[in-house]
């Protein structure tokens, strides 16, 4: 009789939705290429028991399009210019930062500059850096005078140049070369930038986010506009000393990437656990060391680092800018970039 009553009560609890729920041990992460080393993900799984399904993308545009197309993930790493539009589209979960105690280590001065999400309601700062010109020293001559976007116009490197496939980065280069803001909302300025880039195309093999790394490593191309950390991750150790980087004197496009939880996330508690784990100083130090990132958003990591960064954010041109949200004017960039891609 007692056993029958227990079974009946259990069935009623299940039907009423009050039965104890099993705790998920899964997490899906959508992140940039070369952004978290396998060893850190392995440590996370070993320490938490949470299995990570980890996919990567090469640009914010790819990430955004896949999410709009129905791709399901828990944690994503957008750049700050994409955060406002993702908030507007109701794609991001409003965060409970009490579940992310390591956020207390964030550089205090960053809060006053946070225009994308002023109270960290939907996004947690992760990393800052910049795209750069990466080149083979034995093939390309660079000095103070030539550390300019004009290298892309140099016919000595025709068919030896490849650029990342990213409208904001490419048009940002054209805008900065012409003395404009990389976050311009002027149709005339964006048109001038487009014309400049079309002029460079005579020397450019391709706009690409994947092939660019291997083509550069094989010396099929000598000059690349990309994130230097991504390029160095592809190189043999013996080749790294022969590769130089520079940030064009006219200024360039910086990134500040964040971690966010999608509103459609199925494993929210695990997402908080993951974000807090990544922000632990010893883990961030491993991540930054692996790829040579400049870091700096979380000062406690700096004393734990064992490898020198490839560059310091302070070394960037004072004319460089963090990509900002351009709102509805993004369509100007997209249209201009489409014209660049189809131009001869």
C-alpha positions in Angstrom: 0.0 0.0 0.0 2.8 2.4 0.9 4.7 1.6 -2.3 1.5 2.2 -4.4 1.0 5.6 -2.7 4.6 6.6 -3.3 4.3 5.7 -7.0 1.0 7.7 -7.2 2.5 10.8 -5.6 5.5 10.6 -7.9 3.3 10.4 -11.0 1.3 13.3 -9.8 4.4 15.4 -9.2 5.7 14.6 -12.7 2.4 15.5 -14.3 2.2 18.7 -12.4 5.7 19.7 -13.4 7.0 19.7 -9.8 9.2 16.7 -10.0 12.9 17.3 -9.3 14.7 18.4 -12.5 18.0 16.9 -13.5 20.9 19.3 -13.6 22.3 19.8 -17.2 25.9 19.0 -17.7 26.1 20.5 -21.1 27.1 23.9 -22.6 27.2 25.2 -26.1 29.7 28.0 -26.9 30.0 30.0 -30.2 33.3 31.9 -30.3 35.9 33.5 -32.5 38.6 31.3 -34.0 41.8 31.1 -31.9 40.2 32.7 -28.8 40.3 30.0 -26.1 42.9 27.2 -26.1 41.8 23.6 -25.9 43.7 23.2 -22.6 41.4 25.8 -20.9 38.3 24.1 -22.1 39.6 20.8 -20.9 40.3 22.3 -17.4 36.8 23.7 -17.3 35.3 20.3 -18.1 37.5 18.5 -15.6 36.7 21.0 -12.8 33.0 21.3 -13.4 31.9 18.1 -15.1 30.2 20.3 -17.8 30.7 19.1 -21.4 31.4 22.0 -23.8 30.2 21.9 -27.4 32.4 24.5 -29.0 31.9 26.1 -32.5 33.8 29.0 -34.1 33.2 31.8 -36.5 35.4 34.2 -38.4 33.4 37.5 -38.2 30.7 39.2 -36.3 28.6 39.1 -39.5 28.9 35.3 -39.7 27.9 34.9 -36.0 24.9 37.2 -36.3 23.6 35.7 -39.5 23.8 32.2 -38.0 22.0 33.2 -34.9 19.3 34.9 -36.9 19.1 31.8 -39.0 18.2 29.7 -35.9 21.5 28.4 -34.6 21.2 27.6 -30.9 24.0 28.3 -28.4 24.3 29.3 -24.8 27.4 31.7 -24.8 28.5 33.9 -27.6 31.4 36.4 -28.0 30.2 39.4 -30.0 32.2 42.6 -30.5 30.7 45.6 -28.8 29.3 47.2 -31.9 27.0 44.2 -32.3 25.7 44.2 -28.7 23.2 47.1 -29.1 21.6 45.5 -32.2 21.4 42.1 -30.4 19.8 43.8 -27.4 17.3 45.5 -29.7 16.5 42.2 -31.3 15.9 40.7 -27.8 18.6 38.1 -28.4 20.5 38.5 -25.2 19.6 37.5 -21.6 19.7 40.2 -19.0 22.5 39.0 -16.7 22.6 38.5 -13.0 26.1 39.7 -12.3 26.1 38.3 -8.7 26.7 35.0 -10.4 29.9 36.3 -12.0 32.0 37.4 -8.9 35.2 37.5 -11.0 33.7 40.5 -12.8 35.0 42.5 -9.9 38.5 42.3 -11.4 37.5 44.4 -14.4 39.6 47.5 -15.1 37.6 50.2 -13.2 38.2 52.9 -15.9 36.4 50.8 -18.5 33.0 51.5 -17.0 33.1 55.2 -17.9 33.8 54.3 -21.6 31.1 51.6 -21.9 28.6 53.0 -24.4 27.4 49.6 -25.7 26.0 48.3 -22.5 26.7 50.8 -19.7 25.7 48.6 -16.7 27.0 45.3 -18.1 23.4 44.2 -18.1 23.8 42.0 -21.2 27.5 41.6 -21.8 30.8 40.9 -19.9 34.0 42.4 -21.3 36.5 39.7 -22.4 39.3 41.0 -24.6 40.6 44.1 -26.4 43.0 44.4 -29.3 43.3 45.4 -33.0 43.6 44.2 -36.5 47.0 44.9 -38.0 49.1 44.6 -41.1 51.1 41.3 -40.8 54.0 40.8 -43.2 57.1 38.7 -44.0 60.2 40.7 -43.2 62.3 39.0 -45.9 59.8 39.9 -48.6 58.4 43.3 -47.5 60.3 46.4 -46.4 58.6 48.5 -43.8 59.8 51.6 -42.0 58.1 54.6 -40.2 57.2 56.2 -43.5 55.7 53.1 -45.1 53.8 51.8 -42.0 50.7 53.1 -43.7 47.5 51.8 -45.4 49.3 52.8 -48.6 51.1 49.5 -48.5 47.9 48.0 -49.9 48.4 50.2 -53.0 52.0 49.2 -53.6 52.2 47.3 -56.9 55.4 45.6 -55.7 53.1 43.4 -53.7 50.5 42.7 -56.4 48.8 39.4 -55.9 50.7 39.0 -52.6 48.1 40.7 -50.4 45.1 39.2 -48.7 42.6 41.0 -46.4 40.1 39.7 -43.8 36.5 39.4 -45.0 34.8 42.0 -42.8 33.0 45.1 -44.0 33.7 47.2 -40.9 37.4 46.4 -40.9 37.9 46.9 -44.7 35.9 50.1 -44.9 37.4 51.2 -41.6 40.8 51.0 -43.3 39.6 53.1 -46.2 38.0 55.6 -43.8 41.1 56.0 -41.7 43.3 56.3 -44.8 41.2 59.3 -45.9 41.3 60.9 -42.4 37.7 59.9 -41.4 36.4 58.1 -38.4 36.2 54.3 -38.6 32.7 54.7 -37.2 31.6 57.3 -39.8 27.9 57.6 -40.6 28.5 59.9 -43.6 27.4 58.4 -46.9 30.0 60.6 -48.7 32.8 59.5 -46.5 31.9 55.8 -46.8 31.7 56.2 -50.6 35.2 57.7 -50.6 36.5 54.8 -48.4 34.8 52.4 -50.9 36.6 54.1 -53.8 39.9 53.8 -52.0 39.5 50.1 -51.3 38.5 49.4 -54.9 41.7 51.1 -56.0 43.6 48.7 -53.7 41.9 45.6 -55.2 44.4 45.4 -58.1 46.9 44.1 -55.6 44.5 42.0 -53.4 44.2 38.3 -54.0 41.1 37.8 -51.8 39.0 38.8 -48.9 38.9 35.8 -46.6 38.8 34.8 -42.9 40.0 31.2 -43.2 42.4 30.7 -46.1 44.2 33.9 -45.1 46.0 32.2 -42.3 47.3 29.2 -44.2 48.1 31.2 -47.3 50.3 33.6 -45.3 51.9 30.7 -43.4 52.9 29.1 -46.7 54.2 32.5 -48.0 51.7 32.4 -50.8 50.9 35.9 -49.6 53.3 38.3 -48.1 51.0 40.9 -46.6 47.8 40.3 -44.6 45.3 42.5 -42.8 44.1 40.3 -40.0 44.2 39.9 -36.2 47.9 39.2 -35.6 47.2 36.6 -33.0 45.3 34.5 -35.5 48.1 34.7 -38.0 50.8 33.8 -35.5 48.7 30.8 -34.3 49.1 29.3 -37.8 52.9 29.8 -38.0 55.7 27.3 -37.3 57.7 28.4 -34.3 60.9 28.9 -36.4 59.1 31.3 -38.8 57.7 33.7 -36.1 60.9 35.8 -35.9 60.6 36.6 -39.6 57.1 38.0 -39.3 56.4 41.6 -38.5 53.3 43.5 -37.6 52.4 47.2 -37.7 49.4 49.4 -37.0 49.0 51.9 -39.8 49.9 55.4 -38.8 46.6 56.8 -40.0 44.9 54.7 -37.4 42.9 51.5 -37.5 40.0 49.5 -36.1 40.2 48.1 -32.6 38.0 45.5 -31.2 36.5 45.0 -27.7 34.8 41.6 -27.4 32.4 40.5 -24.8 30.8 37.3 -23.5 27.0 37.2 -23.6 24.3 34.6 -22.9 21.6 34.2 -25.5 18.0 34.6 -24.3 17.3 31.2 -26.0 20.1 29.5 -23.9 19.1 26.1 -22.6 21.9 25.9 -20.0 21.9 29.3 -18.3 23.4 28.2 -15.0 26.3 26.5 -16.8 26.8 29.6 -18.9 27.3 31.7 -15.7 29.7 29.0 -14.5 31.7 29.2 -17.7 31.9 33.0 -17.9 33.1 33.2 -14.3 35.6 30.4 -14.9 37.1 32.2 -17.9 37.4 35.5 -15.9 39.5 33.9 -13.2 42.9 35.6 -13.5 44.8 32.4 -13.9 42.6 31.3 -16.7 42.6 34.6 -18.6 46.4 34.7 -18.2 46.6 31.2 -19.9 44.4 32.4 -22.7 46.2 35.7 -23.3 49.6 33.9 -23.2 48.5 31.2 -25.7 47.9 33.7 -28.5 49.9 36.7 -27.4 46.8 38.9 -26.7 47.5 42.3 -25.2 44.9 41.8 -22.4 44.7 44.6 -19.9 41.0 44.6 -19.2 41.6 42.6 -16.0 44.8 43.9 -14.4 45.2 40.9 -12.0 46.1 38.7 -15.0 49.2 40.7 -15.9 51.4 39.5 -13.0 50.4 35.9 -13.9 51.4 36.0 -17.5 54.4 33.9 -18.6 54.7 35.2 -22.2 55.0 38.8 -23.5 52.0 40.0 -25.6 52.6 40.6 -29.3 51.7 44.2 -28.8 50.4 46.5 -26.1 47.1 48.4 -26.7 49.0 51.6 -25.6 51.3 51.1 -28.7 48.5 51.5 -31.1 48.1 54.7 -33.1 46.3 57.4 -31.1 44.1 57.6 -34.2 42.8 54.1 -33.8 39.2 53.6 -32.7 37.1 50.8 -31.2 34.4 49.8 -33.6 31.2 51.3 -32.5 27.5 50.7 -33.4 26.5 52.7 -36.4 22.9 51.9 -36.2 20.8 52.1 -39.3 23.9 53.4 -41.2 25.2 49.8 -41.2 23.3 49.4 -44.5 25.7 52.0 -46.0 28.7 49.8 -45.1 27.0 46.6 -46.3 26.1 48.2 -49.7 29.6 49.7 -50.1 31.2 46.4 -49.3 29.0 44.5 -51.7 30.2 47.0 -54.4 33.8 46.4 -53.4 33.4 42.6 -53.6 32.0 42.6 -57.1 34.2 45.4 -58.5 36.9 44.4 -61.0 
